[in-house]
Amino acid sequence: MPPSVPSLPRRVARILRTSLFAQVACALVLGIVVGKLWPDVATDLQPLGDGFTRLIKTIISPLVFCVVVVGIAKAGDLKAFGRIGLKALIWFEVASTLALIIGLVAANLVQPGSGMNVDPSTLNTSAVDAKTGGGSLPSTTEFVVDAIPTSFVGAFAENSLLQVLILACLVGAALLHLGHTKVPQVLPAIEQAQEIIFAVVGFIMRLAPIAVFGAMAVLIGQYGLGVIETYAKLIILCYVAAALFILLLAVALKVVTGLSLWKFVRYIREEMLLALGTASTESVMPRVMQKLRKAGARDDAVGLVLPTGYSFNLDGASLYLSIGTLFIAQAVGVDLSLGQQITVVLVLMLTSKGMAGIPGSAFLALSATASSLGAIPAGAVALLLGVDRIMDSMRVVTNLLGNCVAVFAVSRWEGALDADRAKKVLDGEFVPSADDDESVPTADTEMATEKAVVETENAAAKEPALKNAAPEEPLSAVPAQSSKEPAPEAG
């Protein structure tokens, strides 16, 4: 009897029960619907997304600390760790500069702000002050000084990733210096703490669909879909430029490591969708670290490159800033010369490095760029207030993929990447390891779970038929003695 096929409702219910990707996708659609139909209700859902982000942020610093310390201690070579950091910084600078140049070329070719003829005096600059909270971007000196922790606990309390990285490097170096004989219990304790943190990540990720629903409903409720029509040319340009940059990332990843970026995107599809829904790469950082380690990148490379990239490698933000600067200039009728556009690149290369974690940082960077040129009114950045939130999806995806590609590339250069394991994992083959966390649903576990459920249902469907089926032969036809049984001995 052929196996029965589960009904469509049962298959849908099974997918929703086992697939985090499906849950987040449904939450995304529901958020858009609620935001469109009931915008007043949608604005009250802000705590759903904010609460999830707060929970994730509480574990980022201890997780980074544990991963980096364990990575240094197990690698056993502090010089190699220093080389990883240096190569990562070089990669970040080249990638972000390339993103800035792509943005400038695209804005010059398409001219998204031409013909708008905006009078800067009519713009409400107080809205920009409200967005930025009256803050300012740190100077290069301030940025370097702020990266140095003033206290061990303070770095974790303030959730300063660069300060936590410095502390982790010091602790890891101390463990290498003392050796496992003098402090035999410290490293196992940190490893156990790391496993506990990953288990907590698994618990928190179960709330991801609720967070995406709330965040998307608030976005649509506050800004609506009309802003897309008003800024259609600018939005399309930014997303096309981001797609071109991601294509270059895919080529670079293939050349350096032999891996496919599209397979990697499928591998982290749940995290990508969650980052899109919450407009935050921080919300997926713990899961991405875990998946990169599972995909063959060594702990020290993942622990150093990915968190550093969150502060230094804002490729999506660089694209947006360069296009936004020229859009503002074109909208107010200012024609920037080649020399002024080169100045834009140089200024943004510096200001973009201090953007992470600062409210309204994009507007602060744009204002600083406008002031340095002296040709664009600083208040003209208010033109981007209506479209800034729509650009979050582009920035989030580009930033996340840029940092992940950097992890793979730097790991490959330093010999810290298991390329065979990476290819198997990205091809969908389940490669078990001691670091696998069964409490966190992944693409592999979801597929295995779905297959097991289907087999169970088919077996259950077969069982009644087997019980009611008549035997093929009568019992009397069954030989009483097997041919392999020895013959009785003669008495």
C-alpha positions in Angstrom: 0.0 0.0 0.0 1.6 3.4 -1.0 2.4 5.7 1.9 -0.3 8.3 2.6 0.5 12.0 2.0 -0.3 14.4 4.9 -3.1 16.9 4.1 -2.1 20.5 3.2 -3.3 22.0 6.6 -1.2 19.4 8.4 1.9 20.1 6.3 1.5 23.9 6.9 1.0 23.4 10.6 4.1 21.1 10.7 6.3 23.7 8.9 5.1 26.5 11.2 5.9 24.3 14.2 9.4 23.3 13.1 10.7 26.1 10.9 11.9 29.4 12.5 12.1 30.8 9.0 8.4 30.2 8.3 7.5 31.6 11.7 9.4 34.8 11.1 8.1 35.2 7.6 4.5 34.9 8.8 5.2 37.4 11.5 6.6 39.8 9.0 3.5 39.6 6.8 1.2 40.0 9.8 3.1 43.0 11.0 2.7 44.7 7.6 -1.0 44.0 7.6 -1.6 45.2 11.1 0.5 48.4 10.5 -1.4 49.1 7.3 -4.9 48.5 8.7 -4.6 49.7 12.3 -1.7 52.2 12.4 -2.7 53.5 15.8 -2.7 50.1 17.3 0.6 49.3 15.6 2.5 52.1 17.3 1.8 50.5 20.7 3.6 47.3 19.7 7.1 49.0 19.9 7.9 47.1 23.2 7.8 43.8 21.4 10.8 44.5 19.2 12.6 46.6 21.8 12.2 43.9 24.5 13.7 41.2 22.2 16.6 43.5 21.3 17.3 44.1 24.9 17.4 40.4 25.7 19.9 39.8 22.9 22.1 42.7 23.9 22.4 41.3 27.4 24.3 38.2 26.2 26.4 39.7 23.4 29.2 41.0 25.5 29.7 37.9 27.7 29.4 35.7 24.5 32.1 37.7 22.7 34.3 37.5 25.7 34.0 33.8 26.1 34.5 33.0 22.4 37.6 35.2 22.1 39.2 33.9 25.3 38.6 30.3 24.3 39.8 31.0 20.8 43.1 32.5 21.9 43.7 29.8 24.5 43.0 26.9 22.2 44.9 28.4 19.2 47.9 28.8 21.5 49.5 31.5 19.4 49.0 35.2 20.3 50.9 36.3 17.2 48.4 34.5 14.9 45.6 36.3 16.7 47.3 39.6 16.1 47.7 38.8 12.4 44.0 38.0 12.2 43.1 41.4 13.7 45.4 43.2 11.3 44.1 41.4 8.2 40.5 42.0 9.4 41.1 45.8 9.7 42.7 45.9 6.2 39.8 44.0 4.8 37.3 46.3 6.5 38.9 49.5 5.2 39.1 48.2 1.6 35.5 47.0 1.7 34.0 50.1 3.2 36.0 52.4 0.8 34.8 50.3 -2.1 31.2 50.7 -0.9 31.6 54.5 -0.6 33.0 54.7 -4.2 30.2 52.5 -5.6 27.6 54.8 -3.9 29.2 57.9 -5.3 29.4 56.5 -8.9 25.8 55.3 -8.7 24.5 58.7 -7.4 26.4 60.5 -10.2 25.0 58.3 -12.9 21.3 58.2 -11.7 21.1 61.7 -10.1 18.3 60.7 -7.6 17.8 64.2 -6.3 17.9 66.2 -9.5 14.9 68.3 -10.3 13.6 68.5 -6.7 14.7 72.2 -6.2 14.2 72.1 -2.4 14.6 75.3 -0.5 16.7 74.4 2.6 15.1 77.2 4.7 11.7 75.5 4.5 13.0 72.3 6.1 12.4 71.5 9.8 15.8 71.0 11.2 14.5 70.4 14.7 13.4 66.9 13.6 17.0 66.0 12.9 18.0 67.2 16.4 15.3 65.0 17.9 16.5 62.0 15.8 20.1 62.4 17.0 19.3 63.5 20.5 21.7 66.4 20.1 24.7 64.1 20.1 27.8 64.1 17.9 30.1 61.5 16.4 33.4 61.0 18.3 36.6 62.2 16.7 39.3 59.7 15.8 41.2 60.3 19.0 38.0 60.0 21.1 37.1 56.8 19.3 40.4 55.2 20.1 40.4 56.4 23.7 36.8 55.2 24.2 37.8 51.7 23.1 40.0 51.4 26.1 38.1 50.2 29.1 38.1 52.1 32.4 36.9 49.1 34.4 36.4 45.4 33.9 32.7 45.4 34.8 32.0 48.7 33.1 32.8 47.3 29.7 30.1 44.7 30.1 27.7 47.1 31.7 28.0 49.6 28.9 27.9 46.8 26.3 31.0 48.2 24.6 32.2 45.5 22.2 35.6 47.0 21.5 36.3 47.3 25.2 35.1 43.7 25.8 37.4 42.6 22.9 40.4 44.3 24.5 39.7 42.6 27.9 39.2 39.2 26.2 42.5 39.6 24.4 44.2 40.4 27.7 42.6 37.4 29.5 43.4 35.1 26.7 47.0 36.2 26.6 47.3 35.7 30.3 46.0 32.2 30.0 48.6 31.4 27.4 51.3 32.9 29.5 50.4 31.1 32.7 49.6 27.8 30.9 47.0 25.2 31.8 49.0 23.8 34.7 48.8 27.0 36.9 45.2 27.8 36.2 43.7 24.5 35.1 40.1 25.3 36.0 39.7 28.7 34.3 39.5 27.7 30.7 37.0 24.8 31.3 34.8 27.2 33.3 34.8 29.8 30.5 33.9 27.1 28.0 31.1 26.0 30.2 29.8 29.5 30.5 30.0 29.8 26.7 27.7 26.8 26.3 25.2 28.2 28.8 25.1 31.5 26.9 24.4 29.6 23.6 21.6 27.7 25.4 20.2 31.1 26.5 20.4 32.3 22.8 18.2 29.3 21.9 15.6 30.3 24.4 15.5 33.9 23.3 15.3 33.1 19.6 12.0 31.4 20.2 10.6 34.9 20.7 12.0 36.1 17.4 8.6 36.0 15.5 7.0 38.2 18.1 9.8 40.7 17.9 9.6 40.8 14.0 5.8 41.2 14.2 6.0 44.2 16.6 8.9 45.9 14.8 7.3 45.6 11.3 3.9 46.8 12.5 5.5 49.9 14.1 7.4 50.7 10.9 4.4 50.5 8.6 2.2 52.2 11.2 4.5 55.2 11.5 5.7 55.7 8.0 3.1 53.9 5.9 3.8 52.8 2.3 3.4 56.2 0.7 7.0 57.2 1.5 8.1 54.6 -1.0 6.4 56.4 -3.8 7.9 59.8 -2.8 11.5 58.5 -2.6 11.1 55.7 -5.1 14.2 56.7 -7.2 16.5 57.0 -4.2 15.2 53.8 -2.6 15.7 51.8 -5.8 19.1 53.3 -6.4 20.3 52.3 -2.9 19.0 48.8 -3.1 20.5 48.3 -6.6 23.9 49.6 -5.5 23.7 47.3 -2.4 22.9 44.3 -4.7 26.0 45.2 -6.9 28.2 45.4 -3.8 26.8 42.0 -2.5 27.6 40.6 -6.0 31.2 41.7 -5.6 31.2 40.1 -2.1 30.1 36.9 -3.7 32.9 37.0 -6.2 35.5 37.8 -3.5 34.3 34.9 -1.3 34.4 32.5 -4.2 37.9 33.6 -5.2 39.4 33.6 -1.7 37.6 30.5 -0.2 35.8 28.7 -2.9 32.5 29.0 -1.0 29.2 30.2 -2.4 27.6 33.3 -0.9 24.2 32.2 -2.1 24.5 28.9 -0.2 25.6 30.8 2.8 22.6 33.1 2.6 20.4 30.0 2.5 22.3 28.7 5.5 21.5 31.8 7.6 18.1 32.6 6.1 16.4 32.7 9.5 18.9 35.2 10.8 18.7 37.3 7.6 14.9 37.5 7.9 15.1 38.3 11.6 17.6 41.1 11.0 15.4 42.5 8.3 12.3 42.4 10.5 14.0 44.0 13.5 16.3 46.3 11.5 19.2 45.3 13.6 22.2 43.1 13.1 22.8 42.9 16.8 19.7 40.8 17.2 21.3 38.0 15.2 24.9 38.3 16.2 25.0 35.4 18.7 23.3 33.0 16.2 25.6 34.1 13.4 28.6 33.5 15.5 27.4 30.0 16.3 26.7 29.2 12.7 30.1 30.5 11.5 31.8 28.3 14.0 29.7 25.3 12.9 30.6 26.1 9.3 34.3 25.6 9.9 35.6 29.0 11.0 37.9 28.8 14.0 36.8 30.4 17.3 39.5 33.0 17.5 38.7 34.2 13.9 35.0 34.4 14.6 35.4 36.0 18.0 37.7 38.7 16.7 36.6 39.5 13.2 32.8 39.5 13.6 32.5 41.8 16.6 35.2 44.1 15.3 33.2 44.3 12.0 30.2 45.6 13.9 32.2 48.7 14.7 34.5 49.1 11.7 32.9 47.4 8.7 29.5 49.2 8.1 29.4 48.6 4.3 25.7 49.2 4.0 25.9 52.4 5.9 28.8 53.6 3.8 26.8 53.0 0.6 23.8 54.9 2.1 26.0 57.8 3.3 27.7 58.4 0.0 24.4 58.2 -2.0 22.6 60.3 0.6 25.2 63.1 0.5 24.9 63.5 -3.3 21.1 63.2 -3.1 21.0 66.1 -0.7 23.3 68.2 -2.8 21.3 67.5 -5.9 18.0 68.2 -4.2 19.1 71.7 -3.0 20.8 72.4 -6.4 24.4 72.2 -5.3 26.8 70.8 -8.0 29.7 69.1 -6.2 33.1 69.0 -8.0 35.3 66.0 -8.3 37.5 67.3 -5.5 34.6 67.8 -3.2 33.4 64.3 -3.9 36.8 62.9 -3.0 36.5 65.0 0.2 33.2 63.2 0.8 34.9 59.8 0.6 37.7 60.8 2.9 35.4 62.4 5.5 33.0 59.4 5.5 35.9 56.9 5.8 36.6 58.5 9.2 33.1 59.3 10.4 31.6 55.9 9.5 34.0 54.2 11.9 32.4 55.8 14.9 28.7 55.3 14.0 28.0 52.0 15.7 25.6 52.2 18.7 25.0 56.0 18.4 21.4 57.1 17.9 20.8 58.9 14.6 24.5 58.2 13.6 23.7 58.4 9.8 22.4 62.0 10.2 25.3 62.9 12.4 27.7 61.6 9.7 25.8 63.4 6.9 25.8 66.6 8.9 29.5 66.4 9.5 30.1 65.7 5.8 28.0 68.7 4.8 29.8 71.0 7.2 33.2 69.9 6.0 32.2 70.7 2.4 30.8 74.1 3.3 28.6 74.0 0.2 25.6 72.0 1.5 23.4 73.4 4.2 23.6 71.1 7.3 19.8 71.3 7.8 19.3 69.7 4.3 19.9 66.3 5.9 16.3 66.6 7.1 15.3 65.5 3.5 16.2 61.9 4.5 14.1 61.8 7.6 11.2 60.2 5.9 13.2 57.5 4.1 15.9 56.6 6.6 13.9 53.8 8.2 13.1 52.2 4.8 16.9 52.0 4.2 17.5 50.0 7.3 16.8 46.7 5.4 19.5 47.5 2.8 22.0 48.5 5.5 21.3 45.5 7.7 21.7 42.9 4.9 24.8 44.5 3.4 26.5 45.0 6.8 25.7 41.4 7.9 26.9 39.8 4.7 30.0 42.0 4.6 31.1 41.0 8.1 30.4 37.3 7.5 32.4 37.3 4.2 35.2 39.0 6.1 35.2 36.2 8.7 35.5 33.5 6.0 38.2 35.4 4.0 40.4 36.3 6.9 40.0 32.8 8.3 41.1 31.3 5.0 44.2 33.6 4.8 45.2 32.7 8.3 44.6 29.0 7.9 41.8 29.1 10.5 39.0 27.8 8.1 38.1 24.1 7.6 37.0 24.5 4.0 35.8 21.0 3.6 33.5 21.2 6.6 32.3 24.6 5.4 31.3 23.3 1.9 29.5 20.3 3.5 27.6 22.5 5.9 26.6 25.0 3.2 25.5 22.2 0.9 23.0 21.2 3.6 24.9 18.1 4.9 24.7 17.7 8.6 28.2 17.7 10.1 27.9 17.0 13.9 30.5 18.5 16.3 30.9 19.0 20.0 29.8 22.7 19.6 26.4 21.8 18.1 23.5 23.1 20.2 20.5 20.9 19.7 18.3 23.4 21.5 18.7 25.9 18.7 16.7 25.1 15.5 18.9 25.2 12.4 18.3 24.4 8.8 19.7 20.9 9.3 17.6 20.1 12.4 14.5 21.6 10.8 14.9 19.3 7.8 15.6 16.3 10.0 12.6 17.0 12.2 10.3 17.4 9.2 11.5 14.1 7.7 11.1 12.3 11.0 7.5 13.7 11.3 6.6 12.6 7.8 8.0 9.1 8.4 6.1 8.8 11.6 2.8 9.9 10.0 3.3 7.5 7.1 4.1 4.6 9.6 1.0 5.5 11.6 -1.1 5.4 8.4 0.3 2.0 7.4 -0.2 0.4 10.8 -4.0 -0.1 10.6 -3.7 -1.5 7.1 -1.1 -4.0 8.2 -3.2 -5.1 11.1 -6.3 -5.7 8.9 -4.4 -7.3 6.0 -4.9 -11.1 5.6 -1.7 -13.2 5.7 -0.3 -14.0 2.3 0.1 -17.7 3.2 -1.7 -20.0 5.6 0.0 -20.8 8.8 0.2 -24.5 7.8 2.4 -23.6 4.8 5.1 -22.3 7.1 7.8 -25.0 7.5 8.1 -26.2 11.1 11.9 -26.4 10.8 14.4 -24.0 9.2 16.7 -25.4 6.6 19.6 -24.0 8.5 18.7 -25.8 11.7 20.9 -28.9 12.3 19.2 -32.3 11.9 18.6 -34.3 15.1 21.3 -36.7 15.9 20.5 -40.4 15.7 19.9 -42.0 19.1 
